[in-house]
Amino acid sequence: MKLAMIGLGKMGANMTRRLARNGHEIVAYDVSSQAVSTLANELDGVTPAHDPAGVIANLATPRIIWLMVPHQYVDQTIDDLLAAGLEPGDLLVDGGNSNYKLSRQRAARLAETGMLFADCGTSGGVWGLDNGYSLMVGGSDTAIALLQPALQSLAPSAETGWGHVGPAGAGHYVKMVHNGIEYGLMQAYAEGFELMQAREEMALDLQQIAAIWQHGSEVRSWLLDLIADALGDPQQLDSLSDYVDDSGEGRWTIHDAIENAVPTPVLALALQMRFRSRQDPSYAGKLLNAMRAGFGGHSIRQGDGGKDAS
């Protein structure tokens, strides 16, 4: 099939490569002309487009246009495509990490003029190029039928790793919860390894332990594989900051839990620990120590390398 890919960052570029490897024709567009020319020169079957009008002109109807742009640019990209000549029956796919409520709104807006919309939660990172992506898709049956050949090529196999999970908005909702769970898993791994590191008298080899757990253990996973790789390069690990960002989906997950009165303490605390990583020093920690000092009988560490206070 022939479709367009707009947004050629790490994910969009590798998805274009995987689609091309599987025989699809791709019209590629990005605000970076260098990103476009790189893929057009590298891959057979990739047609460069230099603006939204070029994307429209190089596709026959019904057009299928996959967006892999940051969520804050999705509406502007849709507006640009509408202005360039998007027509009834054309399908827009948002494969980025948009809020599911906005995906519902976008689907409704496009439906008013007879256009189709699908939201696709996409997981797999840079490994997806060779291993395939996990694809959680929301939209109408008509939209998914049009998109199915591409989904089957992007997924690990034609039958596994992708699915039509519900109406418009459902794909991004499921991906939001997926990322919330990911926050909890990552925090659990990080805490466990920090605990083992603190047991200094045992001189535990954390890389060895990670390698053991990678085979046969209930906690084996791709996240554990990433930890094992990181522990194998201690110099690189030491160079990293302990400041941890969040990309939005974790917050949205907790907001949704509050709206639905569903307890998610692990997911919520994992997000809170990311906030804590950005405090140096922690004001709350100072207040806790102030209270402990007020109790009397506790040794309190002073800031800036000061001596303990009794």
C-alpha positions in Angstrom: 0.0 0.0 0.0 1.0 3.7 -0.3 0.8 6.1 2.6 2.4 9.1 4.0 4.6 9.5 7.1 4.8 13.0 8.6 7.4 13.4 11.4 10.7 11.6 10.8 12.3 11.6 14.2 13.7 8.4 15.7 10.3 6.7 15.8 8.9 8.0 12.5 12.0 7.4 10.6 12.4 3.8 11.8 8.7 3.1 11.1 9.2 4.4 7.6 12.2 2.1 7.2 10.2 -0.9 8.5 7.3 -0.1 6.1 9.6 0.3 3.2 11.3 -3.0 4.0 7.9 -4.7 3.8 7.2 -3.3 0.3 5.1 -0.3 1.1 5.5 3.0 -0.7 5.9 6.0 1.6 5.5 9.7 1.0 7.9 11.2 3.6 7.6 14.7 5.1 9.2 16.5 8.0 9.9 20.1 8.8 13.6 19.1 8.6 14.4 18.8 4.9 17.5 16.9 5.9 15.5 14.2 7.5 13.4 13.8 4.4 16.4 13.6 2.0 18.2 11.1 4.2 15.3 8.6 4.0 14.6 9.3 0.3 18.3 8.6 -0.5 18.5 5.6 1.8 15.3 3.7 0.8 13.7 2.6 -2.3 10.0 3.4 -2.4 10.2 6.6 -0.4 9.0 9.8 -2.2 10.1 13.0 -0.6 7.5 15.8 0.1 8.5 19.3 0.9 5.3 20.6 2.4 1.7 19.3 3.2 0.6 20.1 -0.3 3.3 17.8 -1.6 2.0 15.0 0.7 -1.6 15.5 -0.7 -0.4 15.6 -4.3 1.6 12.4 -4.1 -1.3 10.2 -2.7 -4.3 8.9 -4.4 -7.7 8.8 -2.6 -8.5 7.6 -0.1 -5.3 9.0 1.3 -3.7 7.5 4.4 -1.5 9.9 6.3 0.3 8.8 9.5 1.4 11.5 11.9 4.4 10.9 14.2 4.7 14.5 15.5 4.9 15.7 19.1 1.4 16.0 20.6 1.5 19.8 20.8 1.8 20.0 17.0 -0.9 17.6 16.0 -3.7 20.2 15.5 -1.5 22.5 13.5 -0.5 19.6 11.3 -4.1 18.6 10.7 -5.0 22.2 9.9 -2.1 22.4 7.4 -3.3 19.2 5.7 -6.9 20.4 5.5 -5.7 23.6 3.9 -3.6 21.6 1.4 -6.7 19.7 0.2 -7.5 16.7 2.4 -10.8 15.2 1.2 -13.7 13.1 2.5 -12.7 9.5 2.9 -9.1 10.3 3.6 -7.6 8.8 6.8 -5.4 10.6 9.4 -3.6 8.4 11.9 -2.0 10.0 15.0 0.7 7.6 16.1 2.2 9.8 18.7 1.4 10.2 22.4 -1.6 12.5 22.3 -4.1 12.8 25.1 -7.0 10.4 24.4 -9.6 13.2 25.0 -8.0 15.3 22.3 -8.1 12.3 20.0 -11.8 11.9 20.5 -12.3 15.6 19.6 -10.1 15.3 16.5 -12.0 12.3 15.3 -15.3 14.1 15.7 -14.1 17.2 14.0 -12.8 15.3 10.9 -16.0 13.1 10.8 -18.1 16.3 10.3 -16.5 16.6 6.8 -16.4 12.9 6.0 -12.8 12.2 6.9 -11.5 9.3 9.0 -9.3 9.4 12.1 -7.5 6.7 14.0 -5.3 7.0 17.1 -2.5 4.5 17.4 -0.6 4.0 20.7 2.9 3.0 19.5 5.4 1.2 21.7 8.7 -0.4 20.9 11.2 2.4 20.8 14.3 2.2 18.6 14.2 -1.6 18.9 10.9 -1.6 16.9 12.7 -1.3 13.6 13.9 -4.9 13.8 11.6 -6.4 16.4 8.3 -4.8 15.4 6.1 -2.3 17.3 3.3 -2.8 19.8 0.3 -1.0 18.2 -2.9 -0.2 20.1 -5.4 1.3 17.6 -8.6 3.2 18.1 -11.1 4.2 15.4 -13.9 2.9 13.2 -13.9 -0.4 11.5 -13.6 1.4 8.1 -10.5 3.2 9.3 -8.8 0.1 10.7 -9.6 -1.9 7.5 -7.8 0.8 5.4 -4.8 0.8 7.8 -4.5 -2.9 8.4 -1.8 -3.7 5.9 0.5 -1.1 7.4 -0.3 -2.3 10.9 0.5 -5.9 10.0 3.9 -4.8 8.7 4.8 -2.5 11.6 3.9 -5.1 14.2 6.1 -8.1 15.1 4.0 -10.2 12.9 0.8 -9.9 10.9 -1.2 -11.7 13.7 0.5 -10.5 16.9 1.5 -7.2 18.6 -1.4 -5.0 17.2 -5.1 -4.7 17.7 -8.2 -2.6 17.2 -8.9 -1.9 20.9 -12.0 0.4 20.5 -13.4 3.6 19.1 -11.5 6.8 18.5 -9.5 7.7 21.6 -9.2 4.1 22.8 -5.8 3.6 21.2 -4.3 6.6 23.0 -6.1 5.7 26.2 -4.6 2.2 26.3 -1.2 3.6 25.5 -1.6 6.1 28.3 -2.2 3.3 30.8 0.6 1.3 29.3 3.0 4.1 30.0 1.6 4.6 33.5 2.4 0.9 34.2 5.8 1.4 32.7 6.5 4.1 35.2 5.7 1.7 38.0 7.8 -1.1 36.6 10.8 1.2 36.1 10.6 2.6 39.6 10.4 -0.9 41.1 13.5 -2.0 39.2 15.4 1.1 40.1 14.5 0.7 43.8 15.5 -2.9 43.9 18.9 -2.4 42.4 19.5 0.6 44.6 18.7 -1.6 47.7 21.2 -4.2 46.5 23.8 -1.6 45.8 23.5 -0.3 49.4 24.3 -3.8 50.8 28.0 -3.0 50.5 29.4 -5.8 52.7 28.1 -8.4 50.2 29.9 -6.8 47.3 27.0 -7.8 45.0 27.7 -7.8 41.3 24.6 -6.0 40.0 25.4 -6.8 36.3 25.7 -10.5 37.1 22.4 -10.4 39.0 20.7 -8.7 36.1 22.0 -11.3 33.7 20.7 -14.1 36.0 17.3 -12.5 36.1 17.2 -12.2 32.3 16.7 -16.0 32.0 13.9 -17.9 33.7 13.0 -15.2 36.2 9.4 -13.9 36.7 10.9 -10.3 36.6 12.6 -10.7 33.2 11.6 -8.0 30.7 12.9 -5.6 28.1 13.3 -3.1 30.9 15.6 -5.5 32.7 17.6 -6.0 29.5 18.1 -2.2 29.4 19.3 -2.2 33.0 21.8 -5.1 32.2 23.2 -3.1 29.3 23.5 0.0 31.5 25.3 -1.9 34.3 27.7 -3.2 31.7 29.0 0.3 31.1 29.5 1.8 34.6 31.3 4.9 33.2 28.3 5.8 31.1 25.9 5.1 34.0 28.0 7.3 36.3 27.7 10.1 33.8 23.9 10.2 33.9 22.0 12.6 36.1 19.5 11.3 38.6 17.0 14.0 37.4 14.1 12.1 35.8 11.6 13.7 33.5 8.1 12.6 32.7 6.6 12.9 29.3 2.9 13.5 30.2 1.2 10.1 30.0 2.0 9.2 33.6 0.2 12.4 34.8 -2.7 11.7 32.5 -3.0 8.2 33.9 -3.2 9.5 37.5 -5.7 12.2 36.4 -7.9 9.4 34.9 -7.6 7.3 38.1 -8.8 10.3 40.1 -11.7 11.0 37.7 -12.8 7.3 38.0 -12.0 6.9 41.7 -9.7 3.9 40.9 -6.8 3.5 43.4 -3.5 3.4 41.6 -1.0 3.9 44.4 2.0 2.3 42.7 1.6 4.3 39.5 1.0 7.5 41.5 4.0 7.1 43.7 6.2 6.2 40.7 5.3 9.6 39.2 5.8 11.4 42.5 9.3 9.8 42.7 10.2 11.4 39.4 9.1 14.8 40.8 11.3 14.0 43.9 14.3 13.4 41.7 14.2 17.0 40.6 14.6 18.5 44.1 18.1 19.1 45.2 17.9 19.7 48.1 14.4 18.6 49.1 12.5 21.2 51.0 10.2 18.5 52.4 13.3 16.7 53.6 14.4 19.7 55.4 11.1 20.0 57.2 11.1 16.3 58.1 14.6 16.8 59.7 13.4 19.9 61.5 10.6 17.9 63.0 13.0 15.0 63.9 15.3 17.6 65.5 12.4 18.9 67.5 11.7 15.5 68.9 15.2 15.4 70.4 17.4 12.4 70.5 17.9 12.1 66.7 21.1 12.8 64.8 20.3 15.2 62.0 22.6 15.7 59.0 23.3 19.4 58.2 23.4 20.8 54.7 26.5 21.6 52.8 28.6 19.0 54.4 28.0 20.2 57.9 28.4 18.1 61.0 25.5 16.1 62.5 23.5 17.9 65.1 22.4 16.3 68.3 
